[in-house]
């Protein structure tokens, strides 16, 4: 069993950054769980995730001037993720594959099947204080399944072909 914990990477989405969610990935064979804890700041906050890309795709997203992740954390949600797979629904095997949490909540998302490789899970948060400006943040958690690289070494197509 492997653990991946990172001091969340805060990427401001506006003049003021939203609080970050805490996240921990636990790998068990070729499945994983992501425990997400939403802080309790002044005002409202909602977080959702995990949105998982291969490490290679994550690197492209982080370096893209077009996506400008530093100023637009929501751009982490671009492209086809490794997880959740498109077409997932609650109640399917693995359940809770992508969760939405509010202020002060903790939840566990399941990644029922994932190939050996290097990955990065992203948790996106949106907050506002007293109806004021909305701000966003992104927590990124790198993790490895198995020996790494195979699934994590090839970038996924970002915008189709």
WOLINWO-V838419 format. One record per backbone hydrogen bond with DSSP energy under -0.5 kcal/mol. CO is the residue of the C=O (numbers start at 1). NH is the residue of the N-H. Records with the same first field share a line. If there is no record, write none. Layout:
BEGIN
CO=NH + NH
END
This chain:
BEGIN
2=27
4=25
6=8
8=10
9=11
10=12
22=37
23=6
24=35
25=4 + 27
26=33
27=2
28=31
30=114
31=28
32=111
33=26
34=36 + 109
35=24
36=107
37=22
39=104
44=128
45=103
46=126
47=101
48=124
49=99
50=52
51=122
52=82 + 83
53=120
54=58
55=59
56=60
57=61
58=62
59=63
60=64
61=64
64=68
68=71 + 72
72=75
73=76
74=77
75=78
79=81
83=52
85=88
89=92
92=95
95=110
96=110
99=49
101=47
102=105
105=38
107=36
109=34
110=112
111=32
116=151
117=145
118=55
119=143
120=53
121=141
122=50 + 51
123=139
124=48
125=137
126=46
127=135
128=44 + 130
129=132
133=129
135=127
136=13 + 18
137=125
138=140
139=123
141=121
143=119
145=117 + 148
148=150
149=153
150=153
152=56
153=155
157=80
160=159
END
